[in-house]
Structure formats: C-alpha cells, structure tokens
Amino acid sequence: MTQLHDTTESIKGKHLTKDERAQIEILNQEGYSNRAIAKRLERAPQTINNEIKRGTVRQLTRQKQNGKTYDYYHHVYDPGFAQTRYETQRRHCGRRPKWSLANDFVDWADTQMLEDHWSPDAVIGAAKQREMFPDALIPCTTTLYTWIDRHILRTKNINLSEKLSRKTKSNKRKDRPHKRHLGPSISERPGEVDTRESFGHWEIDTVIGARHKDDAVLLTLAERQTRFEVLLKIDGKDAQPVTEAIESLVERAGDHMASLFKTITSDNGSEFSALHETLKHVTDVYFARPFASYERGTSENQHKLIRRFIPKGQSISSISDRQIQRIQRWMNDYPRKILGYQTPHERFAKAMQHTQPAQSA
C-alpha cells in the first residue's frame, strides 16, 4: 500500500486543494473506491465523486502492429486538468462589478467631471433625475468616489477641486462686535429669508483675482432659494464701481425689481458702503456680522464654483466678458443636490412663472 504524506490539513467545507487532487489520483490508480478515498481525505464521498467526474479526461493510446495502427481510448483522472478547470471556474464565478456592466455611464461620468467640471454627486444625481441610464447601472455617490480612487475611471482625485481642498472645520463660532455700521443688521432680516421659503432674496459679494488695485473685480449676486447666480465684471473693489453696477442692474430689472429683489444681504466691506443708500427706495438691504461668512453661506459656496475657473491670483482684467458669461451659464446649468438635482436656471424659471401672475394681479 502506498503511504501518503500530506502536510496540508484538510478543512471541511473548503474547496479541494492541489495536493488533495494529487492524492486522489494516486488512490484512484491503486483501486480505492470513491468512498474509501473520501475517508482517507476526510471529505464527503459525494465531493470525491464529483471531483473525479469533473477531472476525468479521455486519453488516446496508439499502437502499431503488423504495419497497422490501432487507437485505444481510455478515461483517467488528471489532477492537473482538474486544478486548471477549478481555477478557471473560480475566475468566472461571482457577480461582475457594476462598473464592468456600465461602460456608457462610466464614459458619460468621465465627460461630465473632466470637461464640464461636475462633482461626482452631481453626476449621480443628474443621471437619476434625468433617467439617462437604468437604475441598476447607476452607483451611489460613495461608490463613484471609490471607483475614482481605484483608477477605474479616467477622472482622478486631482480633477476634483472640492475633494482636495475640503478641510474639517470647527463648529465653534465666535461673534465679534461691529466695527462699522453700514445699514440694518442681518438680525433684523425676516425669518422667511433664513428658511428659503420664498423667492427673491439675494446675497451680494465680490471675488478678487490679482491683488493689485488696478485689477477688475467680479460682483456676484446669488439668489438664496434657487442658487441662481449673476456675475458682473466691474472696474475695481471700490464703492463707486459697485454702486454703478447696482444702478445699472436696477435699471435693467425695471418693473420686475420689486418681485426679483425683495432683500439683499451683504458683508461689511467698504465697497458696499453706499449699497443701503443706493437701494433704500427699491429694496431692503441687510449686513452680516463681521467675520461671519457662514451668515452668507450661499455666496461662499458659489465662490468655490467660480474658483474652478478663476483661481486665486489670476487677473480678472484678463478674462473677457464672454468668458464671464460662460462661467455664469455653467453655474446656472449645473445640477445641484440641494435642488433635487435640478439646475438653478430651471428653478429660477419656475419661480419667475409663479411671480408673474402675482405681479400682474
């Protein structure tokens, strides 16, 4: 009897190992029954029966006798063939990853993030909201970030401006006393502005490029409910260019000014020193507390989007008015999670439709 020396411990409930298949070949050649082989390997008899059945190959033996060739076929268990077959089946077993089934979505997502500068969450939300792909092929936002980390997409983390710059901030806020009084405080602002229940409440701010006095500045106005953005390029960060831009805006709004601009909230920058006086007969203007940018959170978030196209230090004077309009159009056509993945442009149009009948009445 052949003595088998196996240092591999057989574990019940686990797949057969390469060494066990070699033992099955030896015992099978020596005439052991499947049940006897199972007992020696401490395996279930049915396991051995299935293994020998799957690993048996047809072999050809060719003999020449008296000038003639005779072919004889016989069946034998081949552990090498059985192991290769097992490894092949293991590679093809299990569920395929979702990204391998969603090539169209992956290509579209890459285009939106690389060319249109969308965030992964905006990609997922827009795909679901617009029903562009079957739900089964659209991952969640966390999964899409994981695909990016694993280099499944062409998009890299360096292409996601928000991910690299995001920092954990303390929730502790320290209010500082007013050093400048430009008009009514934000504490006097109606509660409906905070809840965003009504349309027509704006935040105004400026975005600077190169830090020299001759460079142009962007004047930004963000509607709090719809996140609709207006970008105006002005000559500098002084009260006069801001006042002139606001007066031009009032003139363009005409009879719609009262329904479009119910309130405007500003910071205490010197460029807004004449804002209250300029608009006192047109709309209500409120001023946030100093060093409290969180009170104008809409503007702060909008500025992050602007910085994707105009990084700090870049001269705004060198940027054409057409490019400013393109940035404004991109921001207003960018789907937002906070808006149910609708765009600010869509929400602004709906709000205007509800406003017009009330005005005409």
Beta strands, then each sheet from edge to edge (+ up, - down):
strand 1: 56-65
strand 2: 68-77
strand 3: 201-208
strand 4: 217-223
strand 5: 229-234
strand 6: 263-266
strand 7: 284-287
sheet 1: 1+ 2-
sheet 2: 5+ 4- 3+ 6+ 7+
end
